[in-house]
Amino acid sequence: MNILHKNRAVNDALKIIIGATLVALSYNVFLLPSKLAAGGISGISTILFEMYELSPAYTQLLINIPIFIIGWIALGKSFSWKTLIGTFWVPFIIWLSADIPYTVTNPLLGAIYGGIVLGTGLGIVYKGNGSTGGTAAIAQIVKKFTGISSGYSQLIVDGFVVTASIVVFSLELTLFALMAIYITSKTIDIVQLRTSATKLIMIITEEEEKIQQIIRDGIDRGITKVRSVGGYSNQDKTMILCVTEQQEAVQLKRILQKEEPTTFVIFINASEILGRGFSLDKYYGQKL
C-alpha cells in the first residue's frame, strides 16, 4: 500500500509538472504576444508588462509568494506540496522560455490555441490534484473567510483583470481575451471528464449517511435517495442521485476517491437541468 501511495504521488507530480509547463508555454507562445489578459495572475502580469515592461515571470512569482503563504496559514493541509509545485513551476518555465522564437501575435489565433493549450495544461494539473495558485488560491481563501463561493470569488478577480485590460489594451483585445477564457474552461472540462458542464452522479453505497455528509460538506448539493438491492449480493443498498456543475463533479470525484475508493460511482452527462441550484437560485430567497 505504501508503494502504491508513492507511485500515485509520483504520477500526480508528473501530471502537475507537465500541465504547469503547458500553462507557461501557452502564456509565452500565445497569450502574451497577442496581448490577451485572459484573467488570473497571468492576465495581471500581461497588463503590467504592457504598462511598465515588468518581467511576467517575476511578476507572477512575486504575486504568488504572498498568496501561497497566506493560503498555507489559512487553509493548512489544503495547500499541499502539490500546490507548491504548480505555483512556482509556472513562473519558472515562463522565465525559462521567455525568448522562445515561436510566438503567435494574431489575437484570434492566440485566443483559440492559447485557450486550448492553457485549458489542457490546467486540466492535467487538476487531474494530478494540484493547483497553479493565483486566482484559484485567492478564491479558496475568500471562500473560507467570507462564505462567498469559489466560483464567484474567482469571477470577481477575473472581472477586475478583464476590466483593466479594456483600459490598457482595447475593447477588441478584451473580447478576444474573454474568448480565450471560455475556450480554456471548455478544454478543462474535456480533459478532466470529457463530458458536458452539468453532471448527473449516481452513487451506489451501503454507507449512505457518510456519502451524504461528504456531498453536503464537499460541494453543498442536494441529493435524492433510492432504495435498491445488489443484483449479485442481494444486500440492501442506497442509490444516491446528485446533479452538479462540472467543477463540483471533479471535486466530488476527488473526495470519493480519497474517502470511499470502493464506492460504485457513475458520471452521466446532463444536457439541461431545471430547478433550484441551476435554473433557479441555489438557496431560497437568494439574490445573486
Backbone as CSV, one residue per row, in Angstrom:
resi,resn,N_x,N_y,N_z,CA_x,CA_y,CA_z,C_x,C_y,C_z
1,MET,0.831,-1.206,0.000,0.000,0.000,0.000,0.867,1.259,0.000
2,ASN,2.003,1.194,0.744,2.913,2.324,0.801,3.530,2.600,-0.563
3,ILE,3.891,1.517,-1.275,4.455,1.657,-2.624,3.425,2.253,-3.565
4,LEU,2.168,1.795,-3.434,1.083,2.314,-4.268,0.893,3.804,-4.032
5,HIS,0.969,4.200,-2.771,0.817,5.613,-2.422,1.947,6.446,-3.032
6,LYS,3.186,5.921,-2.983,4.326,6.631,-3.558,4.198,6.751,-5.068
7,ASN,3.757,5.660,-5.718,3.580,5.695,-7.169,2.526,6.720,-7.571
8,ARG,1.441,6.771,-6.791,0.384,7.745,-7.078,0.904,9.166,-6.888
9,ALA,1.727,9.381,-5.858,2.285,10.710,-5.603,3.216,11.137,-6.741
10,VAL,4.039,10.196,-7.219,4.940,10.487,-8.344,4.143,10.779,-9.603
11,ASN,3.095,9.994,-9.844,2.243,10.194,-11.007,1.569,11.560,-10.959
12,ASP,1.070,11.942,-9.780,0.433,13.250,-9.622,1.432,14.376,-9.861
13,ALA,2.652,14.212,-9.332,3.687,15.236,-9.502,4.043,15.425,-10.973
14,LEU,4.144,14.310,-11.716,4.438,14.394,-13.154,3.324,15.111,-13.909
15,LYS,2.076,14.815,-13.541,0.942,15.482,-14.186,0.981,16.984,-13.932
16,ILE,1.294,17.355,-12.695,1.344,18.778,-12.348,2.458,19.485,-13.113
17,ILE,3.626,18.847,-13.200,4.757,19.455,-13.908,4.464,19.587,-15.401
18,ILE,3.919,18.533,-16.003,3.574,18.574,-17.435,2.506,19.627,-17.688
19,GLY,1.455,19.613,-16.860,0.370,20.570,-17.036,0.829,22.001,-16.826
20,ALA,1.620,22.240,-15.776,2.112,23.585,-15.495,3.039,24.077,-16.609
21,THR,3.795,23.164,-17.214,4.651,23.529,-18.349,3.808,24.009,-19.526
22,LEU,2.711,23.306,-19.811,1.806,23.732,-20.886,1.170,25.082,-20.574
23,VAL,0.815,25.290,-19.309,0.244,26.579,-18.894,1.233,27.710,-19.193
24,ALA,2.494,27.500,-18.823,3.514,28.524,-19.046,3.763,28.762,-20.531
25,LEU,3.821,27.687,-21.315,4.068,27.834,-22.757,2.897,28.516,-23.456
26,SER,1.678,28.232,-22.997,0.517,28.903,-23.593,0.616,30.411,-23.389
27,TYR,1.205,30.801,-22.271,1.353,32.227,-21.971,2.408,32.870,-22.870
28,ASN,3.593,32.254,-22.956,4.685,32.859,-23.722,4.502,32.762,-25.234
29,VAL,3.842,31.700,-25.688,3.686,31.490,-27.130,2.451,32.207,-27.670
30,PHE,1.372,32.217,-26.913,0.101,32.725,-27.436,-0.418,33.985,-26.730
31,LEU,-0.614,33.924,-25.426,-1.350,34.979,-24.727,-0.575,36.291,-24.622
32,LEU,0.681,36.236,-24.184,1.473,37.469,-24.040,1.755,38.143,-25.388
33,PRO,2.233,37.407,-26.412,2.478,38.067,-27.710,1.202,38.640,-28.335
34,SER,0.048,38.024,-28.046,-1.219,38.504,-28.603,-1.857,39.587,-27.745
35,LYS,-1.236,39.915,-26.605,-1.729,40.933,-25.677,-3.111,40.581,-25.141
36,LEU,-3.262,39.325,-24.722,-4.540,38.852,-24.198,-4.420,38.649,-22.689
37,ALA,-5.108,39.498,-21.927,-5.121,39.373,-20.467,-6.301,38.491,-20.083
38,ALA,-6.079,37.175,-20.201,-7.170,36.215,-20.047,-7.411,35.852,-18.578
39,GLY,-7.594,36.871,-17.737,-7.932,36.633,-16.338,-6.756,36.134,-15.524
40,GLY,-6.959,36.085,-14.210,-5.977,35.498,-13.309,-4.690,36.295,-13.174
41,ILE,-3.713,35.662,-12.522,-2.415,36.294,-12.299,-1.687,36.507,-13.625
42,SER,-1.871,35.599,-14.571,-1.224,35.765,-15.881,-1.760,37.007,-16.583
43,GLY,-3.056,37.274,-16.430,-3.639,38.478,-17.019,-3.072,39.735,-16.392
44,ILE,-2.891,39.710,-15.066,-2.298,40.856,-14.371,-0.872,41.097,-14.862
45,SER,-0.102,40.018,-15.019,1.287,40.164,-15.479,1.343,40.672,-16.916
46,THR,0.358,40.301,-17.742,0.293,40.808,-19.124,0.066,42.313,-19.125
47,ILE,-0.854,42.774,-18.274,-1.151,44.206,-18.180,0.072,44.978,-17.677
48,LEU,0.731,44.463,-16.638,1.903,45.148,-16.083,3.070,45.153,-17.070
49,PHE,3.184,44.092,-17.876,4.237,44.058,-18.899,3.982,45.121,-19.956
50,GLU,2.723,45.283,-20.347,2.368,46.280,-21.359,2.594,47.698,-20.833
51,MET,2.287,47.917,-19.552,2.385,49.268,-18.981,3.808,49.634,-18.575
52,TYR,4.514,48.691,-17.932,5.818,49.025,-17.345,6.955,48.113,-17.810
53,GLU,6.656,47.159,-18.707,7.634,46.190,-19.198,8.250,45.373,-18.060
54,LEU,7.447,45.061,-17.055,7.906,44.207,-15.959,7.927,42.758,-16.406
55,SER,8.910,42.023,-15.980,9.039,40.613,-16.355,7.821,39.816,-15.872
56,PRO,7.088,39.159,-16.778,5.917,38.365,-16.367,6.274,37.255,-15.378
57,ALA,7.441,36.629,-15.568,7.843,35.541,-14.675,8.019,36.043,-13.251
58,TYR,8.752,37.152,-13.089,8.977,37.693,-11.753,7.694,38.262,-11.160
59,THR,6.866,38.857,-12.004,5.594,39.403,-11.528,4.716,38.305,-10.946
60,GLN,4.581,37.205,-11.703,3.743,36.102,-11.231,4.330,35.462,-9.976
61,LEU,5.653,35.357,-9.932,6.298,34.771,-8.755,6.057,35.637,-7.519
62,LEU,6.250,36.956,-7.668,6.101,37.864,-6.533,4.659,37.943,-6.052
63,ILE,3.701,37.817,-6.961,2.288,37.830,-6.563,1.919,36.517,-5.890
64,ASN,2.449,35.408,-6.404,2.080,34.088,-5.898,2.684,33.777,-4.527
65,ILE,3.862,34.344,-4.224,4.506,34.046,-2.939,3.620,34.430,-1.750
66,PRO,3.145,35.688,-1.653,2.276,36.019,-0.511,0.954,35.264,-0.522
67,ILE,0.420,35.004,-1.735,-0.831,34.236,-1.824,-0.620,32.836,-1.265
68,PHE,0.515,32.229,-1.613,0.801,30.880,-1.133,0.982,30.860,0.381
69,ILE,1.724,31.848,0.913,1.965,31.894,2.364,0.657,32.090,3.122
70,ILE,-0.171,33.029,2.657,-1.463,33.273,3.302,-2.345,32.031,3.207
71,GLY,-2.333,31.400,2.031,-3.134,30.188,1.845,-2.682,29.058,2.742
72,TRP,-1.366,28.924,2.903,-0.816,27.864,3.770,-1.251,28.086,5.214
73,ILE,-1.199,29.361,5.662,-1.598,29.684,7.035,-3.108,29.504,7.222
74,ALA,-3.873,29.978,6.235,-5.331,29.983,6.376,-5.960,28.617,6.133
75,LEU,-5.419,27.877,5.167,-6.065,26.637,4.753,-5.336,25.379,5.212
76,GLY,-4.104,25.535,5.682,-3.382,24.382,6.222,-3.128,23.311,5.179
77,LYS,-3.597,22.094,5.460,-3.301,20.935,4.623,-3.888,21.052,3.226
78,SER,-4.888,21.938,3.032,-5.450,22.111,1.697,-4.384,22.601,0.721
79,PHE,-3.395,23.344,1.262,-2.297,23.817,0.436,-1.139,22.841,0.587
80,SER,-1.159,21.794,-0.184,-0.165,20.736,-0.066,1.058,21.049,-0.926
81,TRP,1.984,20.100,-0.939,3.176,20.240,-1.776,2.813,20.297,-3.246
82,LYS,1.654,19.747,-3.606,1.222,19.785,-4.998,0.926,21.211,-5.432
83,THR,0.323,21.980,-4.536,0.074,23.387,-4.827,1.396,24.141,-4.945
84,LEU,2.351,23.774,-4.107,3.676,24.407,-4.145,4.340,24.195,-5.504
85,ILE,4.272,22.973,-6.024,4.878,22.674,-7.327,4.254,23.519,-8.416
86,GLY,2.926,23.480,-8.509,2.237,24.208,-9.571,2.433,25.700,-9.484
87,THR,2.417,26.232,-8.259,2.518,27.671,-8.062,3.847,28.231,-8.551
88,PHE,4.938,27.514,-8.320,6.251,28.043,-8.658,6.832,27.480,-9.963
89,TRP,6.282,26.372,-10.466,6.782,25.821,-11.728,6.370,26.691,-12.915
90,VAL,5.162,27.240,-12.856,4.678,28.067,-13.973,5.573,29.283,-14.205
91,PRO,5.843,30.146,-13.205,6.743,31.278,-13.462,8.156,30.857,-13.831
92,PHE,8.609,29.694,-13.327,9.945,29.211,-13.691,10.024,28.903,-15.184
93,ILE,9.016,28.212,-15.721,9.014,27.884,-17.158,8.790,29.137,-18.002
94,ILE,7.983,30.084,-17.498,7.801,31.355,-18.209,9.137,32.084,-18.323
95,TRP,9.907,32.065,-17.249,11.241,32.688,-17.273,12.176,31.928,-18.207
96,LEU,12.103,30.596,-18.170,12.998,29.763,-18.966,12.719,29.911,-20.461
97,SER,11.450,30.092,-20.818,11.056,30.155,-22.237,10.746,31.577,-22.687
98,ALA,11.260,32.568,-21.960,10.945,33.973,-22.264,11.357,34.374,-23.680
99,ASP,12.445,33.801,-24.168,12.957,34.171,-25.502,12.629,33.115,-26.547
100,ILE,11.578,32.364,-26.338,11.205,31.330,-27.302,10.926,31.972,-28.668
101,PRO,11.491,31.415,-29.752,11.371,32.076,-31.059,10.011,31.907,-31.732
102,TYR,9.220,30.975,-31.253,7.943,30.694,-31.900,6.803,31.335,-31.104
103,THR,6.236,32.407,-31.657,5.139,33.102,-30.984,4.019,33.421,-31.966
104,VAL,2.836,33.639,-31.436,1.663,33.991,-32.248,1.167,35.350,-31.795
105,THR,1.140,36.309,-32.697,0.705,37.668,-32.360,-0.720,37.958,-32.800
106,ASN,-1.285,37.091,-33.634,-2.672,37.280,-34.070,-3.606,36.985,-32.895
107,PRO,-4.432,37.952,-32.459,-5.259,37.738,-31.265,-6.302,36.628,-31.418
108,LEU,-6.805,36.431,-32.626,-7.788,35.363,-32.834,-7.141,33.998,-32.651
109,LEU,-5.981,33.802,-33.314,-5.253,32.541,-33.160,-4.762,32.378,-31.722
110,GLY,-4.335,33.488,-31.111,-3.880,33.435,-29.730,-4.985,33.007,-28.781
111,ALA,-6.195,33.537,-29.010,-7.333,33.187,-28.149,-7.723,31.724,-28.317
112,ILE,-7.759,31.251,-29.563,-8.193,29.873,-29.821,-7.158,28.875,-29.323
113,TYR,-5.947,28.988,-29.835,-4.928,27.991,-29.497,-4.347,28.207,-28.104
114,GLY,-4.250,29.469,-27.685,-3.816,29.738,-26.317,-4.806,29.179,-25.311
115,GLY,-6.110,29.340,-25.603,-7.138,28.790,-24.722,-7.095,27.276,-24.663
116,ILE,-6.851,26.643,-25.813,-6.788,25.171,-25.856,-5.583,24.651,-25.068
117,VAL,-4.411,25.244,-25.302,-3.194,24.782,-24.613,-3.290,25.078,-23.121
118,LEU,-3.785,26.270,-22.766,-3.938,26.629,-21.358,-4.927,25.697,-20.661
119,GLY,-6.059,25.443,-21.303,-7.060,24.548,-20.724,-6.556,23.129,-20.575
120,THR,-5.789,22.669,-21.568,-5.199,21.328,-21.484,-4.232,21.239,-20.309
121,GLY,-3.390,22.260,-20.167,-2.433,22.273,-19.063,-3.110,22.295,-17.701
122,LEU,-4.101,23.178,-17.542,-4.806,23.261,-16.266,-5.570,21.974,-15.973
123,GLY,-6.162,21.384,-17.011,-6.883,20.126,-16.822,-5.968,19.017,-16.334
124,ILE,-4.758,18.956,-16.886,-3.783,17.938,-16.451,-3.348,18.204,-15.013
125,VAL,-3.122,19.480,-14.682,-2.759,19.832,-13.302,-3.855,19.400,-12.332
126,TYR,-5.104,19.679,-12.690,-6.225,19.309,-11.821,-6.366,17.792,-11.707
127,LYS,-6.057,17.072,-12.784,-6.110,15.604,-12.714,-5.038,15.057,-11.778
128,GLY,-3.974,15.825,-11.602,-2.949,15.453,-10.640,-3.243,15.980,-9.246
129,ASN,-4.492,16.454,-9.048,-4.930,17.011,-7.759,-4.076,18.190,-7.325
130,GLY,-3.593,18.952,-8.304,-2.751,20.098,-7.998,-3.426,21.408,-8.320
131,SER,-2.654,22.482,-8.219,-3.148,23.821,-8.484,-1.978,24.669,-8.952
132,THR,-2.281,25.726,-9.699,-1.237,26.656,-10.116,-1.293,27.942,-9.295
133,GLY,-2.018,27.899,-8.181,-2.108,29.066,-7.303,-2.958,30.159,-7.924
134,GLY,-2.510,31.387,-7.808,-3.190,32.509,-8.443,-4.603,32.728,-7.938
135,THR,-5.514,33.056,-8.875,-6.889,33.395,-8.503,-7.615,32.216,-7.884
136,ALA,-7.243,30.993,-8.269,-7.882,29.818,-7.668,-7.575,29.760,-6.177
137,ALA,-6.340,30.099,-5.809,-5.958,30.122,-4.395,-6.656,31.265,-3.668
138,ILE,-6.731,32.428,-4.323,-7.435,33.570,-3.726,-8.887,33.211,-3.464
139,ALA,-9.503,32.525,-4.429,-10.906,32.128,-4.298,-11.117,31.214,-3.095
140,GLN,-10.183,30.283,-2.877,-10.276,29.376,-1.726,-10.192,30.148,-0.408
141,ILE,-9.288,31.124,-0.361,-9.111,31.919,0.860,-10.346,32.775,1.129
142,VAL,-10.857,33.432,0.073,-12.052,34.275,0.216,-13.243,33.441,0.662
143,LYS,-13.372,32.245,0.101,-14.487,31.372,0.474,-14.439,31.017,1.952
144,LYS,-13.240,30.756,2.471,-13.107,30.354,3.872,-13.544,31.455,4.826
145,PHE,-13.203,32.709,4.501,-13.440,33.794,5.446,-14.712,34.591,5.181
146,THR,-15.282,34.474,3.985,-16.483,35.261,3.676,-17.705,34.405,3.385
147,GLY,-17.479,33.153,3.033,-18.600,32.295,2.670,-18.998,32.415,1.212
148,ILE,-18.381,33.360,0.485,-18.650,33.500,-0.948,-18.057,32.296,-1.670
149,SER,-18.802,31.726,-2.603,-18.343,30.527,-3.297,-17.064,30.801,-4.068
150,SER,-16.291,29.732,-4.300,-15.033,29.864,-5.050,-15.282,30.400,-6.451
151,GLY,-16.380,29.942,-7.059,-16.700,30.381,-8.409,-16.935,31.881,-8.489
152,TYR,-17.720,32.414,-7.542,-17.984,33.846,-7.527,-16.731,34.639,-7.194
153,SER,-15.912,34.127,-6.275,-14.676,34.813,-5.904,-13.743,34.931,-7.102
154,GLN,-13.593,33.828,-7.831,-12.706,33.836,-8.991,-13.274,34.726,-10.087
155,LEU,-14.603,34.729,-10.226,-15.253,35.577,-11.227,-14.993,37.045,-10.924
156,ILE,-15.030,37.430,-9.642,-14.786,38.815,-9.247,-13.350,39.221,-9.594
157,VAL,-12.389,38.366,-9.235,-10.980,38.672,-9.508,-10.731,38.768,-11.012
158,ASP,-11.216,37.779,-11.759,-11.033,37.795,-13.212,-11.759,38.983,-13.838
159,GLY,-12.894,39.373,-13.237,-13.636,40.529,-13.742,-12.820,41.805,-13.648
160,PHE,-12.083,41.972,-12.540,-11.215,43.142,-12.392,-10.113,43.135,-13.448
161,VAL,-9.540,41.969,-13.705,-8.453,41.860,-14.695,-8.962,42.212,-16.084
162,VAL,-10.120,41.644,-16.443,-10.681,41.902,-17.774,-11.056,43.377,-17.925
163,THR,-11.625,43.980,-16.870,-11.984,45.403,-16.915,-10.741,46.268,-17.116
164,ALA,-9.672,45.917,-16.402,-8.420,46.667,-16.541,-7.846,46.533,-17.942
165,SER,-8.036,45.378,-18.562,-7.482,45.167,-19.900,-8.164,46.062,-20.941
166,ILE,-9.425,46.436,-20.692,-10.109,47.348,-21.615,-9.397,48.692,-21.630
167,VAL,-8.985,49.146,-20.438,-8.312,50.443,-20.307,-6.911,50.391,-20.904
168,VAL,-6.176,49.316,-20.628,-4.779,49.226,-21.054,-4.659,48.858,-22.527
169,PHE,-5.479,47.927,-22.978,-5.402,47.483,-24.370,-6.540,48.101,-25.183
170,SER,-7.548,47.324,-25.495,-8.696,47.827,-26.252,-9.874,46.890,-26.037
171,LEU,-11.059,47.337,-26.411,-12.247,46.501,-26.278,-12.115,45.254,-27.143
172,GLU,-11.520,45.395,-28.315,-11.369,44.253,-29.223,-10.491,43.169,-28.612
173,LEU,-9.355,43.558,-28.055,-8.464,42.584,-27.429,-9.091,41.981,-26.168
174,THR,-9.891,42.775,-25.476,-10.585,42.255,-24.295,-11.593,41.182,-24.688
175,LEU,-12.291,41.383,-25.799,-13.246,40.381,-26.285,-12.528,39.098,-26.686
176,PHE,-11.363,39.236,-27.292,-10.564,38.047,-27.610,-10.110,37.340,-26.331
177,ALA,-9.782,38.126,-25.293,-9.381,37.541,-24.013,-10.539,36.757,-23.396
178,LEU,-11.747,37.306,-23.485,-12.928,36.591,-22.989,-13.145,35.295,-23.763
179,MET,-12.870,35.326,-25.067,-12.966,34.115,-25.880,-11.969,33.068,-25.386
180,ALA,-10.760,33.518,-25.073,-9.722,32.599,-24.570,-10.151,31.976,-23.245
181,ILE,-10.760,32.790,-22.352,-11.229,32.276,-21.064,-12.294,31.204,-21.271
182,TYR,-13.216,31.455,-22.204,-14.288,30.490,-22.478,-13.721,29.187,-23.040
183,ILE,-12.807,29.300,-24.016,-12.200,28.110,-24.621,-11.414,27.331,-23.573
184,THR,-10.725,28.053,-22.703,-9.969,27.400,-21.632,-10.875,26.566,-20.743
185,SER,-12.014,27.143,-20.331,-12.927,26.429,-19.430,-13.483,25.175,-20.090
186,LYS,-13.801,25.253,-21.370,-14.344,24.093,-22.081,-13.278,23.012,-22.268
187,THR,-12.046,23.435,-22.511,-10.958,22.466,-22.680,-10.662,21.749,-21.366
188,ILE,-10.688,22.494,-20.251,-10.509,21.871,-18.939,-11.560,20.791,-18.736
189,ASP,-12.796,21.094,-19.115,-13.903,20.139,-18.982,-13.617,18.861,-19.755
190,ILE,-13.145,19.014,-20.986,-12.859,17.854,-21.840,-11.730,17.012,-21.252
191,VAL,-10.663,17.673,-20.786,-9.515,16.959,-20.239,-9.872,16.217,-18.958
192,GLN,-10.678,16.852,-18.093,-10.975,16.253,-16.795,-12.018,15.147,-16.874
193,LEU,-13.129,15.430,-17.492,-14.209,14.447,-17.509,-14.666,14.059,-18.909
194,ARG,-14.204,14.803,-19.917,-14.572,14.547,-21.311,-16.086,14.555,-21.495
195,THR,-16.756,15.439,-20.798,-18.207,15.478,-20.847,-18.705,16.909,-20.813
196,SER,-20.047,17.062,-20.735,-20.652,18.381,-20.707,-20.504,19.013,-19.337
197,ALA,-20.996,20.260,-19.197,-20.743,21.039,-17.994,-21.583,20.611,-16.795
198,THR,-22.716,19.957,-17.019,-23.574,19.538,-15.915,-23.586,18.020,-15.828
199,LYS,-23.480,17.499,-14.610,-23.348,16.057,-14.412,-24.461,15.500,-13.533
200,LEU,-24.933,14.332,-13.898,-25.773,13.535,-13.009,-24.877,12.443,-12.441
201,ILE,-24.728,12.437,-11.122,-23.852,11.472,-10.466,-24.708,10.448,-9.732
202,MET,-24.477,9.183,-10.029,-25.172,8.081,-9.360,-24.181,7.333,-8.489
203,ILE,-24.483,7.247,-7.207,-23.597,6.591,-6.249,-24.349,5.447,-5.586
204,ILE,-23.839,4.215,-5.724,-24.464,3.063,-5.078,-23.604,2.684,-3.885
205,THR,-24.205,2.707,-2.689,-23.410,2.541,-1.479,-24.213,1.905,-0.349
206,GLU,-23.491,1.362,0.614,-24.088,0.896,1.866,-23.828,1.898,2.987
207,GLU,-23.079,2.944,2.674,-22.733,3.969,3.667,-23.403,5.286,3.298
208,GLU,-24.732,5.260,3.232,-25.441,6.429,2.723,-25.237,7.679,3.562
209,GLU,-25.178,7.546,4.885,-25.023,8.715,5.746,-23.655,9.369,5.543
210,LYS,-22.622,8.544,5.383,-21.281,9.082,5.173,-21.181,9.789,3.821
211,ILE,-21.750,9.164,2.776,-21.728,9.768,1.444,-22.528,11.067,1.437
212,GLN,-23.669,11.053,2.110,-24.498,12.250,2.192,-23.728,13.389,2.861
213,GLN,-22.994,13.073,3.913,-22.205,14.088,4.610,-21.076,14.609,3.724
214,ILE,-20.446,13.707,2.965,-19.372,14.112,2.054,-19.895,15.096,1.021
215,ILE,-21.070,14.802,0.456,-21.658,15.676,-0.565,-22.053,17.019,0.043
216,ARG,-22.640,16.979,1.229,-23.075,18.218,1.877,-21.884,19.107,2.210
217,ASP,-20.845,18.520,2.807,-19.685,19.311,3.230,-18.769,19.666,2.062
218,GLY,-18.677,18.750,1.085,-17.717,18.941,-0.002,-18.180,19.886,-1.086
219,ILE,-19.440,19.756,-1.537,-19.906,20.581,-2.657,-21.237,21.268,-2.378
220,ASP,-21.841,21.000,-1.221,-23.079,21.667,-0.811,-24.180,21.508,-1.861
221,ARG,-24.461,20.261,-2.226,-25.539,19.972,-3.181,-26.574,19.054,-2.540
222,GLY,-27.802,19.139,-3.029,-28.864,18.260,-2.560,-28.757,16.892,-3.218
223,ILE,-29.418,15.912,-2.625,-29.383,14.547,-3.156,-30.778,13.940,-3.134
224,THR,-30.943,12.858,-3.885,-32.147,12.028,-3.838,-31.707,10.598,-3.570
225,LYS,-32.364,9.937,-2.603,-32.011,8.569,-2.256,-33.028,7.600,-2.842
226,VAL,-32.522,6.528,-3.422,-33.373,5.465,-3.973,-32.934,4.149,-3.350
227,ARG,-33.844,3.484,-2.659,-33.517,2.183,-2.058,-33.356,1.151,-3.162
228,SER,-32.308,0.335,-3.054,-32.023,-0.643,-4.101,-31.425,-1.903,-3.474
229,VAL,-31.300,-2.935,-4.311,-30.758,-4.217,-3.861,-29.659,-4.644,-4.822
230,GLY,-28.509,-5.056,-4.290,-27.421,-5.523,-5.138,-27.804,-6.786,-5.885
231,GLY,-27.620,-6.802,-7.193,-28.015,-7.950,-8.003,-27.201,-9.191,-7.717
232,TYR,-25.950,-9.029,-7.343,-25.078,-10.171,-7.064,-25.151,-10.578,-5.598
233,SER,-25.127,-9.580,-4.697,-25.061,-9.879,-3.268,-26.432,-9.997,-2.607
234,ASN,-27.452,-9.460,-3.272,-28.806,-9.386,-2.699,-28.842,-8.593,-1.394
235,GLN,-27.862,-7.720,-1.188,-27.827,-6.879,0.002,-28.507,-5.543,-0.280
236,ASP,-29.146,-4.989,0.766,-29.788,-3.692,0.633,-28.740,-2.605,0.457
237,LYS,-28.971,-1.740,-0.518,-28.063,-0.624,-0.785,-28.887,0.636,-1.019
238,THR,-28.216,1.740,-1.116,-28.872,3.009,-1.438,-28.223,3.605,-2.673
239,MET,-29.057,3.992,-3.635,-28.549,4.708,-4.805,-28.811,6.190,-4.584
240,ILE,-27.734,6.970,-4.551,-27.825,8.405,-4.323,-27.663,9.132,-5.654
241,LEU,-28.626,9.971,-5.982,-28.583,10.773,-7.199,-28.234,12.205,-6.829
242,CYS,-27.272,12.780,-7.524,-26.840,14.153,-7.242,-26.480,14.834,-8.564
243,VAL,-27.046,16.008,-8.796,-26.748,16.777,-10.002,-25.810,17.918,-9.627
244,THR,-24.723,18.065,-10.371,-23.710,19.073,-10.038,-23.217,19.793,-11.280
245,GLU,-22.519,20.902,-11.051,-21.772,21.550,-12.124,-20.483,20.769,-12.353
246,GLN,-19.817,21.032,-13.457,-18.637,20.258,-13.839,-17.538,20.293,-12.773
247,GLN,-17.201,21.502,-12.270,-16.136,21.610,-11.285,-16.500,20.901,-9.988
248,GLU,-17.790,20.943,-9.621,-18.239,20.252,-8.417,-18.108,18.741,-8.590
249,ALA,-18.388,18.262,-9.806,-18.260,16.829,-10.080,-16.815,16.376,-9.941
250,VAL,-15.890,17.193,-10.445,-14.464,16.873,-10.328,-14.051,16.853,-8.867
251,GLN,-14.527,17.844,-8.098,-14.188,17.920,-6.681,-14.742,16.717,-5.920
252,LEU,-16.004,16.345,-6.210,-16.611,15.201,-5.536,-15.904,13.906,-5.920
253,LYS,-15.524,13.783,-7.174,-14.786,12.603,-7.630,-13.490,12.442,-6.845
254,ARG,-12.797,13.556,-6.649,-11.525,13.542,-5.928,-11.736,13.120,-4.464
255,ILE,-12.793,13.678,-3.841,-13.074,13.362,-2.438,-13.443,11.897,-2.278
256,LEU,-14.307,11.389,-3.180,-14.743,9.995,-3.088,-13.584,9.032,-3.304
257,GLN,-12.691,9.358,-4.229,-11.528,8.502,-4.463,-10.636,8.432,-3.228
258,LYS,-10.629,9.499,-2.446,-9.805,9.538,-1.242,-10.516,8.908,-0.048
259,GLU,-11.801,9.279,0.148,-12.529,8.854,1.343,-13.221,7.499,1.189
260,GLU,-13.781,7.237,0.006,-14.536,5.996,-0.234,-14.148,5.404,-1.590
261,PRO,-12.917,4.916,-1.717,-12.424,4.460,-3.028,-13.159,3.248,-3.589
262,THR,-13.870,2.471,-2.764,-14.565,1.269,-3.241,-16.018,1.552,-3.629
263,THR,-16.479,2.777,-3.437,-17.866,3.126,-3.772,-18.065,3.113,-5.289
264,PHE,-19.206,2.564,-5.728,-19.537,2.489,-7.150,-20.173,3.811,-7.574
265,VAL,-19.520,4.529,-8.501,-19.966,5.864,-8.896,-20.059,5.950,-10.419
266,ILE,-21.132,6.569,-10.903,-21.327,6.769,-12.339,-21.514,8.254,-12.609
267,PHE,-20.761,8.801,-13.579,-20.916,10.191,-14.009,-21.613,10.197,-15.370
268,ILE,-22.728,10.908,-15.455,-23.529,10.935,-16.684,-23.719,12.385,-17.129
269,ASN,-23.619,12.633,-18.436,-23.893,13.963,-18.968,-25.356,14.320,-18.766
270,ALA,-25.610,15.551,-18.328,-26.978,16.056,-18.211,-27.091,17.268,-19.125
271,SER,-27.885,17.151,-20.174,-27.928,18.203,-21.188,-28.583,19.477,-20.687
272,GLU,-29.596,19.365,-19.832,-30.276,20.545,-19.297,-30.908,20.214,-17.954
273,ILE,-30.698,21.090,-16.978,-31.246,20.890,-15.640,-32.133,22.074,-15.296
274,LEU,-33.363,21.792,-14.882,-34.295,22.818,-14.439,-34.543,22.630,-12.952
275,GLY,-34.521,23.709,-12.192,-34.787,23.598,-10.768,-33.813,24.393,-9.941
276,ARG,-33.984,24.333,-8.620,-33.177,25.128,-7.711,-31.712,24.698,-7.746
277,GLY,-30.864,25.717,-7.820,-29.430,25.467,-7.917,-28.924,25.486,-9.346
278,PHE,-29.865,25.520,-10.306,-29.467,25.520,-11.727,-30.229,26.609,-12.473
279,SER,-31.509,26.358,-12.831,-32.284,27.408,-13.481,-32.830,28.404,-12.468
280,LEU,-32.883,28.016,-11.190,-33.301,28.894,-10.095,-32.134,29.094,-9.137
281,ASP,-32.223,30.139,-8.284,-31.182,30.375,-7.285,-31.006,29.139,-6.405
282,LYS,-29.781,28.925,-5.948,-29.466,27.717,-5.192,-30.194,27.677,-3.862
283,TYR,-30.290,28.842,-3.196,-30.937,28.873,-1.870,-32.199,29.718,-1.950
284,TYR,-33.177,29.397,-1.172,-34.421,30.135,-1.118,-34.143,31.573,-0.658
285,GLY,-34.677,32.534,-1.412,-34.512,33.928,-1.040,-33.188,34.516,-1.481
286,GLN,-32.340,33.717,-2.154,-31.024,34.186,-2.574,-31.153,35.059,-3.819
287,LYS,-30.465,36.161,-3.837,-30.433,37.056,-4.997,-28.988,37.290,-5.396
288,LEU,-28.599,36.710,-6.532,-27.212,36.851,-6.987,-27.176,37.469,-8.370
